Amino acid sequence: MFCVISQWTATEDLSDALEETVRSAFVPGIMALGAVSVHFVETAERSMQVVTVYPDEETANVAREKQEAIRAQAVNQMPVQYVDEVRGRVFASG
């Protein structure tokens, strides 16, 4: 497995409407790129991490361009800013 973790900040508190937009639009969009799972994790009042797990690095790399387009869409549709990303091989899970 291969994991992509992106860090985001929000310019306002995470609302029920924003969370519903994530569930209804962004989760399915990321899953359609070949992800095994995706988790939007609220890490602070106005901060979140998006943890996307792909079956392998090749799938993650193929998805990269489309993932960038989804990020741009998120910035345009929601009060969020993309901060950074880390990528790596999952060597243990439970």
KOLPABA-20499 format. One record per residue: x, y, z of N, C-alpha, C, O in turn. Coordinates in steps of 0.1 Angstrom, whole numbers, plus 5000, padded with zeros to 4 digits. Atoms other than C-alpha are relative to their C-alpha. Layout:
! KOLPABA-20499
pt n_px: X; n_py: Y; n_pz: Z; ca_px: X; ca_py: Y; ca_pz: Z; c_px: X; c_py: Y; c_pz: Z; o_px: X; o_py: Y; o_pz: Z
...
***
This chain:
! KOLPABA-20499
pt n_px: 5008; n_py: 4988; n_pz: 5000; ca_px: 5000; ca_py: 5000; ca_pz: 5000; c_px: 5009; c_py: 5012; c_pz: 5000; o_px: 5020; o_py: 5012; o_pz: 5004
pt n_px: 4993; n_py: 4987; n_pz: 5000; ca_px: 5010; ca_py: 5036; ca_pz: 4995; c_px: 4990; c_py: 5011; c_pz: 5004; o_px: 4979; o_py: 5011; o_pz: 5001
pt n_px: 5009; n_py: 4990; n_pz: 4993; ca_px: 4997; ca_py: 5066; ca_pz: 5014; c_px: 5004; c_py: 5014; c_pz: 4996; o_px: 5016; o_py: 5018; o_pz: 4994
pt n_px: 4998; n_py: 4986; n_pz: 5002; ca_px: 4993; ca_py: 5103; ca_pz: 5005; c_px: 4992; c_py: 5007; c_pz: 5011; o_px: 4980; o_py: 5006; o_pz: 5013
pt n_px: 5006; n_py: 4992; n_pz: 4989; ca_px: 4987; ca_py: 5127; ca_pz: 5034; c_px: 5001; c_py: 5014; c_pz: 4997; o_px: 5012; o_py: 5020; o_pz: 4995
pt n_px: 5000; n_py: 4986; n_pz: 5003; ca_px: 4977; ca_py: 5162; ca_pz: 5026; c_px: 4995; c_py: 5008; c_pz: 5012; o_px: 4986; o_py: 5004; o_pz: 5019
pt n_px: 5003; n_py: 4992; n_pz: 4989; ca_px: 4975; ca_py: 5190; ca_pz: 5052; c_px: 4992; c_py: 5012; c_pz: 4995; o_px: 4996; o_py: 5018; o_pz: 4985
pt n_px: 5009; n_py: 4989; n_pz: 5004; ca_px: 4947; ca_py: 5217; ca_pz: 5050; c_px: 4997; c_py: 5009; c_pz: 5012; o_px: 4997; o_py: 5004; o_pz: 5023
pt n_px: 5005; n_py: 4991; n_pz: 4989; ca_px: 4937; ca_py: 5247; ca_pz: 5070; c_px: 4987; c_py: 5006; c_pz: 4994; o_px: 4985; o_py: 5007; o_pz: 4982
pt n_px: 5013; n_py: 4994; n_pz: 5003; ca_px: 4902; ca_py: 5262; ca_pz: 5070; c_px: 5000; c_py: 5015; c_pz: 5004; o_px: 5006; o_py: 5018; o_pz: 5014
pt n_px: 5001; n_py: 4986; n_pz: 4996; ca_px: 4895; ca_py: 5299; ca_pz: 5070; c_px: 4988; c_py: 5003; c_pz: 5009; o_px: 4986; o_py: 5015; o_pz: 5013
pt n_px: 5011; n_py: 4999; n_pz: 4990; ca_px: 4864; ca_py: 5293; ca_pz: 5091; c_px: 4998; c_py: 4986; c_pz: 5006; o_px: 5003; o_py: 4976; o_pz: 5001
pt n_px: 5003; n_py: 5013; n_pz: 4994; ca_px: 4851; ca_py: 5266; ca_pz: 5114; c_px: 4994; c_py: 4990; c_pz: 4991; o_px: 4987; o_py: 4994; o_pz: 4982
pt n_px: 5005; n_py: 5010; n_pz: 5009; ca_px: 4843; ca_py: 5233; ca_pz: 5098; c_px: 4985; c_py: 4998; c_pz: 5003; o_px: 4981; o_py: 4995; o_pz: 5015
pt n_px: 5015; n_py: 5001; n_pz: 4998; ca_px: 4805; ca_py: 5233; ca_pz: 5094; c_px: 4994; c_py: 4987; c_pz: 4995; o_px: 5001; o_py: 4979; o_pz: 4989
pt n_px: 5007; n_py: 5012; n_pz: 5005; ca_px: 4780; ca_py: 5206; ca_pz: 5088; c_px: 4999; c_py: 5000; c_pz: 4985; o_px: 5000; o_py: 4989; o_pz: 4979
pt n_px: 5001; n_py: 4999; n_pz: 5014; ca_px: 4775; ca_py: 5218; ca_pz: 5053; c_px: 5014; c_py: 4996; c_pz: 4993; o_px: 5014; o_py: 4989; o_pz: 4983
pt n_px: 4987; n_py: 5003; n_pz: 5005; ca_px: 4813; ca_py: 5216; ca_pz: 5046; c_px: 5002; c_py: 4985; c_pz: 5001; o_px: 5007; o_py: 4979; o_pz: 4991
pt n_px: 4997; n_py: 5015; n_pz: 4998; ca_px: 4815; ca_py: 5181; ca_pz: 5060; c_px: 4991; c_py: 4992; c_pz: 4991; o_px: 4996; o_py: 4982; o_pz: 4986
pt n_px: 5009; n_py: 5007; n_pz: 5009; ca_px: 4785; ca_py: 5170; ca_pz: 5039; c_px: 5006; c_py: 5001; c_pz: 4985; o_px: 5005; o_py: 4992; o_pz: 4978
pt n_px: 4994; n_py: 4998; n_pz: 5014; ca_px: 4802; ca_py: 5185; ca_pz: 5007; c_px: 5012; c_py: 4990; c_pz: 4999; o_px: 5014; o_py: 4984; o_pz: 4988
pt n_px: 4989; n_py: 5009; n_pz: 5000; ca_px: 4833; ca_py: 5165; ca_pz: 5016; c_px: 4995; c_py: 4985; c_pz: 4998; o_px: 5000; o_py: 4978; o_pz: 4989
pt n_px: 5005; n_py: 5014; n_pz: 5001; ca_px: 4813; ca_py: 5132; ca_pz: 5021; c_px: 4994; c_py: 4998; c_pz: 4987; o_px: 4996; o_py: 4987; o_pz: 4981
pt n_px: 5008; n_py: 5003; n_pz: 5012; ca_px: 4791; ca_py: 5136; ca_pz: 4990; c_px: 5008; c_py: 5002; c_pz: 4987; o_px: 5005; o_py: 4996; o_pz: 4977
pt n_px: 4993; n_py: 4996; n_pz: 5012; ca_px: 4816; ca_py: 5151; ca_pz: 4965; c_px: 5015; c_py: 4995; c_pz: 5000; o_px: 5019; o_py: 4989; o_pz: 4990
pt n_px: 4986; n_py: 5002; n_pz: 5000; ca_px: 4852; ca_py: 5148; ca_pz: 4975; c_px: 5004; c_py: 4985; c_pz: 5003; o_px: 5014; o_py: 4980; o_pz: 4997
pt n_px: 4997; n_py: 5014; n_pz: 4998; ca_px: 4853; ca_py: 5113; ca_pz: 4990; c_px: 4998; c_py: 4991; c_pz: 4988; o_px: 5007; o_py: 4984; o_pz: 4984
pt n_px: 5002; n_py: 5008; n_pz: 5012; ca_px: 4837; ca_py: 5097; ca_pz: 4960; c_px: 5010; c_py: 5003; c_pz: 4988; o_px: 5015; o_py: 4994; o_pz: 4981
pt n_px: 4991; n_py: 4996; n_pz: 5010; ca_px: 4860; ca_py: 5117; ca_pz: 4937; c_px: 5014; c_py: 4994; c_pz: 5002; o_px: 5021; o_py: 4990; o_pz: 4993
pt n_px: 4986; n_py: 5006; n_pz: 4996; ca_px: 4892; ca_py: 5105; ca_pz: 4955; c_px: 4999; c_py: 4985; c_pz: 4998; o_px: 5009; o_py: 4979; o_pz: 4993
pt n_px: 5001; n_py: 5015; n_pz: 5002; ca_px: 4879; ca_py: 5069; ca_pz: 4956; c_px: 5000; c_py: 4996; c_pz: 4986; o_px: 5005; o_py: 4985; o_pz: 4982
pt n_px: 5001; n_py: 5003; n_pz: 5014; ca_px: 4873; ca_py: 5070; ca_pz: 4919; c_px: 5014; c_py: 5000; c_pz: 4993; o_px: 5016; o_py: 4995; o_pz: 4982
pt n_px: 4986; n_py: 5000; n_pz: 5005; ca_px: 4911; ca_py: 5076; ca_pz: 4914; c_px: 5007; c_py: 4987; c_pz: 5003; o_px: 5019; o_py: 4985; o_pz: 4999
pt n_px: 4993; n_py: 5013; n_pz: 4997; ca_px: 4918; ca_py: 5041; ca_pz: 4927; c_px: 5004; c_py: 4998; c_pz: 5014; o_px: 5010; o_py: 4988; o_pz: 5018
pt n_px: 4997; n_py: 5001; n_pz: 4986; ca_px: 4921; ca_py: 5048; ca_pz: 4964; c_px: 4993; c_py: 4988; c_pz: 5006; o_px: 4982; o_py: 4984; o_pz: 5003
pt n_px: 5006; n_py: 5011; n_pz: 4992; ca_px: 4915; ca_py: 5019; ca_pz: 4988; c_px: 4991; c_py: 5006; c_pz: 5011; o_px: 4981; o_py: 5001; o_pz: 5014
pt n_px: 5008; n_py: 4993; n_pz: 4990; ca_px: 4903; ca_py: 5044; ca_pz: 5014; c_px: 5005; c_py: 5014; c_pz: 5001; o_px: 5016; o_py: 5018; o_pz: 4996
pt n_px: 4997; n_py: 4986; n_pz: 4998; ca_px: 4903; ca_py: 5081; ca_pz: 5022; c_px: 4994; c_py: 5004; c_pz: 5013; o_px: 4982; o_py: 5001; o_pz: 5016
pt n_px: 5004; n_py: 4996; n_pz: 4987; ca_px: 4900; ca_py: 5097; ca_pz: 5056; c_px: 5002; c_py: 5015; c_pz: 5002; o_px: 5014; o_py: 5019; o_pz: 5000
pt n_px: 4998; n_py: 4986; n_pz: 4997; ca_px: 4894; ca_py: 5134; ca_pz: 5063; c_px: 5000; c_py: 5001; c_pz: 5015; o_px: 4990; o_py: 4998; o_pz: 5022
pt n_px: 4998; n_py: 5000; n_pz: 4986; ca_px: 4907; ca_py: 5139; ca_pz: 5098; c_px: 5001; c_py: 5015; c_pz: 5006; o_px: 5011; o_py: 5022; o_pz: 5002
pt n_px: 4999; n_py: 4987; n_pz: 4994; ca_px: 4900; ca_py: 5171; ca_pz: 5118; c_px: 5011; c_py: 4999; c_pz: 5011; o_px: 5009; o_py: 4992; o_pz: 5021
pt n_px: 4989; n_py: 5001; n_pz: 4991; ca_px: 4933; ca_py: 5176; ca_pz: 5137; c_px: 5001; c_py: 5012; c_pz: 5009; o_px: 5008; o_py: 5012; o_pz: 5019
pt n_px: 5002; n_py: 4988; n_pz: 4991; ca_px: 4925; ca_py: 5211; ca_pz: 5152; c_px: 4988; c_py: 5007; c_pz: 4996; o_px: 4981; o_py: 5003; o_pz: 4986
pt n_px: 5013; n_py: 4993; n_pz: 5003; ca_px: 4897; ca_py: 5236; ca_pz: 5152; c_px: 4999; c_py: 5004; c_pz: 4985; o_px: 4988; o_py: 5003; o_pz: 4979
pt n_px: 5001; n_py: 4996; n_pz: 5014; ca_px: 4906; ca_py: 5248; ca_pz: 5117; c_px: 5011; c_py: 4993; c_pz: 4991; o_px: 5017; o_py: 4999; o_pz: 4982
pt n_px: 4989; n_py: 5008; n_pz: 5007; ca_px: 4930; ca_py: 5221; ca_pz: 5105; c_px: 4995; c_py: 4986; c_pz: 4998; o_px: 4989; o_py: 4980; o_pz: 5006
pt n_px: 5003; n_py: 5014; n_pz: 5003; ca_px: 4926; ca_py: 5188; ca_pz: 5088; c_px: 5011; c_py: 4994; c_pz: 4992; o_px: 5018; o_py: 5000; o_pz: 4985
pt n_px: 4991; n_py: 5008; n_pz: 5008; ca_px: 4946; ca_py: 5160; ca_pz: 5072; c_px: 4991; c_py: 4991; c_pz: 4992; o_px: 4981; o_py: 4986; o_pz: 4996
pt n_px: 5007; n_py: 5009; n_pz: 5008; ca_px: 4934; ca_py: 5140; ca_pz: 5043; c_px: 5010; c_py: 4988; c_pz: 4997; o_px: 5020; o_py: 4990; o_pz: 4991
pt n_px: 4992; n_py: 5012; n_pz: 5000; ca_px: 4948; ca_py: 5105; ca_pz: 5045; c_px: 4994; c_py: 4991; c_pz: 4989; o_px: 4983; o_py: 4985; o_pz: 4991
pt n_px: 5004; n_py: 5008; n_pz: 5011; ca_px: 4945; ca_py: 5086; ca_pz: 5012; c_px: 5009; c_py: 4988; c_pz: 4998; o_px: 5021; o_py: 4990; o_pz: 4997
pt n_px: 4992; n_py: 5012; n_pz: 5001; ca_px: 4956; ca_py: 5050; ca_pz: 5009; c_px: 4997; c_py: 4994; c_pz: 4986; o_px: 4985; o_py: 4992; o_pz: 4982
pt n_px: 5001; n_py: 5006; n_pz: 5014; ca_px: 4962; ca_py: 5035; ca_pz: 4974; c_px: 5006; c_py: 4986; c_pz: 5001; o_px: 5014; o_py: 4983; o_pz: 5010
pt n_px: 4994; n_py: 5013; n_pz: 4999; ca_px: 4970; ca_py: 4999; ca_pz: 4967; c_px: 5015; c_py: 4999; c_pz: 4997; o_px: 5021; o_py: 4990; o_pz: 5002
pt n_px: 4985; n_py: 5000; n_pz: 5003; ca_px: 5005; ca_py: 5008; ca_pz: 4954; c_px: 5004; c_py: 5013; c_pz: 4995; o_px: 4996; o_py: 5022; o_pz: 4993
pt n_px: 4995; n_py: 4987; n_pz: 5004; ca_px: 5027; ca_py: 5036; ca_pz: 4945; c_px: 4997; c_py: 5004; c_pz: 4985; o_px: 4994; o_py: 5016; o_pz: 4982
pt n_px: 5003; n_py: 4997; n_pz: 5014; ca_px: 5020; ca_py: 5033; ca_pz: 4908; c_px: 4986; c_py: 5006; c_pz: 4998; o_px: 4984; o_py: 5016; o_pz: 4991
pt n_px: 5013; n_py: 4994; n_pz: 5001; ca_px: 4983; ca_py: 5039; ca_pz: 4913; c_px: 4999; c_py: 5014; c_pz: 5006; o_px: 4993; o_py: 5022; o_pz: 5000
pt n_px: 5000; n_py: 4986; n_pz: 4994; ca_px: 4990; ca_py: 5069; ca_pz: 4936; c_px: 5007; c_py: 5010; c_pz: 4990; o_px: 5002; o_py: 5021; o_pz: 4989
pt n_px: 4994; n_py: 4991; n_pz: 5010; ca_px: 5013; ca_py: 5083; ca_pz: 4909; c_px: 4991; c_py: 5003; c_pz: 4988; o_px: 4991; o_py: 5015; o_pz: 4983
pt n_px: 5009; n_py: 4998; n_pz: 5011; ca_px: 4988; ca_py: 5078; ca_pz: 4881; c_px: 4989; c_py: 5010; c_pz: 5005; o_px: 4984; o_py: 5018; o_pz: 4996
pt n_px: 5010; n_py: 4991; n_pz: 4995; ca_px: 4962; ca_py: 5096; ca_pz: 4903; c_px: 5004; c_py: 5014; c_pz: 5003; o_px: 4996; o_py: 5023; o_pz: 5005
pt n_px: 4995; n_py: 4987; n_pz: 4995; ca_px: 4984; ca_py: 5125; ca_pz: 4911; c_px: 4994; c_py: 5012; c_pz: 4993; o_px: 4990; o_py: 5022; o_pz: 5000
pt n_px: 5005; n_py: 4988; n_pz: 5008; ca_px: 4973; ca_py: 5149; ca_pz: 4883; c_px: 4986; c_py: 5002; c_pz: 5003; o_px: 4982; o_py: 5014; o_pz: 5005
pt n_px: 5015; n_py: 4998; n_pz: 4997; ca_px: 4936; ca_py: 5143; ca_pz: 4889; c_px: 4998; c_py: 5004; c_pz: 5015; o_px: 4989; o_py: 5011; o_pz: 5018
pt n_px: 5001; n_py: 4996; n_pz: 4986; ca_px: 4942; ca_py: 5146; ca_pz: 4927; c_px: 5002; c_py: 5015; c_pz: 5001; o_px: 4996; o_py: 5022; o_pz: 5009
pt n_px: 4997; n_py: 4986; n_pz: 5000; ca_px: 4957; ca_py: 5180; ca_pz: 4920; c_px: 4987; c_py: 5008; c_pz: 4996; o_px: 4984; o_py: 5019; o_pz: 5001
pt n_px: 5012; n_py: 4993; n_pz: 5005; ca_px: 4925; ca_py: 5190; ca_pz: 4901; c_px: 4989; c_py: 5000; c_pz: 5011; o_px: 4982; o_py: 5010; o_pz: 5013
pt n_px: 5010; n_py: 5001; n_pz: 4989; ca_px: 4903; ca_py: 5178; ca_pz: 4930; c_px: 5004; c_py: 5010; c_pz: 5011; o_px: 4995; o_py: 5016; o_pz: 5017
pt n_px: 4996; n_py: 4991; n_pz: 4990; ca_px: 4924; ca_py: 5199; ca_pz: 4954; c_px: 4997; c_py: 5014; c_pz: 4996; o_px: 4992; o_py: 5022; o_pz: 5004
pt n_px: 5004; n_py: 4987; n_pz: 5005; ca_px: 4919; ca_py: 5230; ca_pz: 4932; c_px: 4985; c_py: 5002; c_pz: 5001; o_px: 4981; o_py: 5013; o_pz: 5005
pt n_px: 5015; n_py: 4999; n_pz: 4998; ca_px: 4882; ca_py: 5223; ca_pz: 4932; c_px: 4996; c_py: 5003; c_pz: 5014; o_px: 4987; o_py: 5011; o_pz: 5017
pt n_px: 5003; n_py: 4998; n_pz: 4986; ca_px: 4882; ca_py: 5221; ca_pz: 4970; c_px: 5003; c_py: 5014; c_pz: 5004; o_px: 4995; o_py: 5020; o_pz: 5011
pt n_px: 4997; n_py: 4986; n_pz: 4997; ca_px: 4899; ca_py: 5255; ca_pz: 4973; c_px: 4990; c_py: 5009; c_pz: 4995; o_px: 4987; o_py: 5019; o_pz: 5001
pt n_px: 5010; n_py: 4991; n_pz: 5006; ca_px: 4874; ca_py: 5270; ca_pz: 4950; c_px: 4986; c_py: 4999; c_pz: 5006; o_px: 4978; o_py: 5009; o_pz: 5006
pt n_px: 5014; n_py: 5002; n_pz: 4995; ca_px: 4843; ca_py: 5255; ca_pz: 4966; c_px: 4999; c_py: 5001; c_pz: 5015; o_px: 4987; o_py: 5003; o_pz: 5020
pt n_px: 5001; n_py: 5000; n_pz: 4985; ca_px: 4852; ca_py: 5255; ca_pz: 5003; c_px: 5009; c_py: 5010; c_pz: 5006; o_px: 5019; o_py: 5014; o_pz: 4999
pt n_px: 4991; n_py: 4991; n_pz: 4993; ca_px: 4868; ca_py: 5278; ca_pz: 5028; c_px: 5013; c_py: 4993; c_pz: 5005; o_px: 5015; o_py: 4993; o_pz: 5017
pt n_px: 4988; n_py: 5008; n_pz: 4996; ca_px: 4901; ca_py: 5258; ca_pz: 5028; c_px: 5012; c_py: 5004; c_pz: 4992; o_px: 5010; o_py: 5010; o_pz: 4981
pt n_px: 4987; n_py: 4998; n_pz: 5008; ca_px: 4937; ca_py: 5262; ca_pz: 5018; c_px: 5009; c_py: 4988; c_pz: 5002; o_px: 5010; o_py: 4982; o_pz: 5012
pt n_px: 4991; n_py: 5012; n_pz: 5001; ca_px: 4960; ca_py: 5234; ca_pz: 5008; c_px: 5014; c_py: 5005; c_pz: 5006; o_px: 5019; o_py: 5016; o_pz: 5002
pt n_px: 4988; n_py: 4996; n_pz: 4994; ca_px: 4992; ca_py: 5235; ca_pz: 5029; c_px: 5012; c_py: 4992; c_pz: 4995; o_px: 5022; o_py: 4997; o_pz: 4990
pt n_px: 4989; n_py: 5009; n_pz: 5003; ca_px: 5014; ca_py: 5205; ca_pz: 5021; c_px: 4996; c_py: 4986; c_pz: 4998; o_px: 4984; o_py: 4982; o_pz: 5001
pt n_px: 5003; n_py: 5014; n_pz: 5002; ca_px: 5016; ca_py: 5168; ca_pz: 5012; c_px: 5013; c_py: 4992; c_pz: 5004; o_px: 5024; o_py: 4996; o_pz: 5001
pt n_px: 4989; n_py: 5010; n_pz: 4999; ca_px: 5037; ca_py: 5138; ca_pz: 5022; c_px: 4995; c_py: 4988; c_pz: 4994; o_px: 4983; o_py: 4985; o_pz: 4994
pt n_px: 5003; n_py: 5013; n_pz: 5007; ca_px: 5038; ca_py: 5105; ca_pz: 5004; c_px: 5009; c_py: 4989; c_pz: 5005; o_px: 5021; o_py: 4992; o_pz: 5007
pt n_px: 4991; n_py: 5011; n_pz: 4997; ca_px: 5051; ca_py: 5071; ca_pz: 5013; c_px: 4994; c_py: 4987; c_pz: 5000; o_px: 4982; o_py: 4985; o_pz: 5000
pt n_px: 5003; n_py: 5014; n_pz: 5000; ca_px: 5050; ca_py: 5034; ca_pz: 5014; c_px: 4995; c_py: 4996; c_pz: 5014; o_px: 5001; o_py: 5000; o_pz: 5024
pt n_px: 5004; n_py: 5005; n_pz: 4988; ca_px: 5029; ca_py: 5018; ca_pz: 5041; c_px: 5007; c_py: 4987; c_pz: 5003; o_px: 5006; o_py: 4978; o_pz: 4995
pt n_px: 4992; n_py: 5013; n_pz: 4997; ca_px: 5051; ca_py: 4992; ca_pz: 5058; c_px: 4994; c_py: 4992; c_pz: 5011; o_px: 4998; o_py: 4981; o_pz: 5014
pt n_px: 5007; n_py: 5008; n_pz: 4989; ca_px: 5028; ca_py: 4982; ca_pz: 5087; c_px: 4986; c_py: 5006; c_pz: 5001; o_px: 4984; o_py: 5018; o_pz: 5000
pt n_px: 5014; n_py: 4995; n_pz: 4998; ca_px: 4990; ca_py: 4985; ca_pz: 5093; c_px: 4993; c_py: 4990; c_pz: 5008; o_px: 4997; o_py: 4978; o_pz: 5010
pt n_px: 5008; n_py: 5010; n_pz: 4992; ca_px: 4964; ca_py: 4969; ca_pz: 5115; c_px: 4985; c_py: 5002; c_pz: 4998; o_px: 4978; o_py: 4995; o_pz: 5005
***
